[in-house]
Amino acid sequence: MKIIILGAGQVGGTLAEHLAGEANDITVVDTDTERLRDLGDRLDIRTVVGRGSFPTVLRQAGADDADMLIAVTNSDEVNMLACQVAYTLFHTPTKIARVRESAYLTRNDLFDNDAIPVDVLISPEQVVTNYIKRLIEYPGALQVLDFAEGKAQLVAVRAYYGGPLVGQQLSQLRAHMPNVDTRVAAIFRRDRPILPQGDTVIEADDEVFFIAAKGHIRAVMSEMRRLEDSNKRIIIAGGGNIGERLAEAIESRYQVKIIERNPARCRYLSDSLESTIVLQGSASDRDLLLEESIADTDIFLALTNDDEANIMSSLLAKRLGARKVMTLINNPAYVDLVQGGQIDIAISPQLATIGTLLTHVRRGDIVSVHSLRRGAAEAIEAIAHGDSKSSKVVGRMIEDIALPPGTTIGAIIRDEEVLIAHDDTVIASGDHVILFLVDKKYIRDVERLFHVGLSFF
């Protein structure tokens, strides 16, 4: 696939890295020559210096025969205009734009071919807000991902000493929970993937990914670790777009406070939010945190645009007694350094956004893609089409499907029913199939599994 990426920042660079190794023809456009040089030195891609909305620059990048334009510059206006130019002059089939400003996003009539021709809108702030909201709802989870509109969920937890299943084989899971069907999709032990078998023994500190119907998630989590108390009191450091959206989404269910430096922004947040308490000050102010009972806080969320400020305020909050801290970190190099120590969960907005973008890049009928383990693995929701003659999966039992190495099928959603995958489960046409890949180099093989042969048409 020939793809033009506008913007060589964190999202554009990470996306190029994901796609360059998958036999795609990638061109990255940016005005920053140094960023482009760095990407070009590391990846097998083309780079073009210039403003992505200029017709001459798009033509130089290969827009005449490009399959897809992904506009992820820091400017909403440049992204939207680039999609307009690509549609009008080059008839680019698929145009994806990152748009942050809510004033644009609230207009339903703004984005179509008769107005601004954007096929897919990506709002990083909303993606990250939803991601954090799910983590708050499941205390103890490292990652929570929705499939089939939330009917099934994939959850990552760290197995703790004393968990009922720790030290036992996975085959014992059904004996422990006879009324709950679940499947462990993958285990990461000391950062190395283990493909789970019935005789695999779960060890303390394993990162366990399991899939189950939404209503069964808490029961399965209790097998891996002692369930934490429900969250009640939450402090958000940073009243920017993400902080505001998150407070708005959760303030009806939790006691929420926002700490924001800017006085004007504080006044705006006070007027906009219903029950959230807005405090003007610094989240690194020890006296302020103590005054606001940080020791009784269930979750401290550092959501400013400054990585270093987020890390320092999180470390301080943890030392002063916050039960859990989650930290927004834009620099991917920092994520592995801080997560799992004093900081419980490091949230990368790039990786959260990348999954949404990959959904539209993957071949075949792919409904959703989630990047896992800082991009090392992927979870994919694909729809099976065809019949036993035209499809490599329809009408076959899972044990008879030639899955690529390191790939497991975790669950199947059929209409409203969540079927946990077993060897004798037969896939039907129209099933939503949830797959887990610990080695992304086999992504093309997975996509080919869900292609339909000509006999189907």
Order of alpha helices (4+ residues) and beta strands (2+ residues): beta-alpha-beta-alpha-beta-alpha-beta-alpha-beta-alpha-beta-alpha-beta-beta-alpha-beta-beta-beta-alpha-beta-alpha-beta-alpha-beta-alpha-beta-alpha-beta-alpha-beta-alpha-beta-beta-beta-beta-beta-alpha
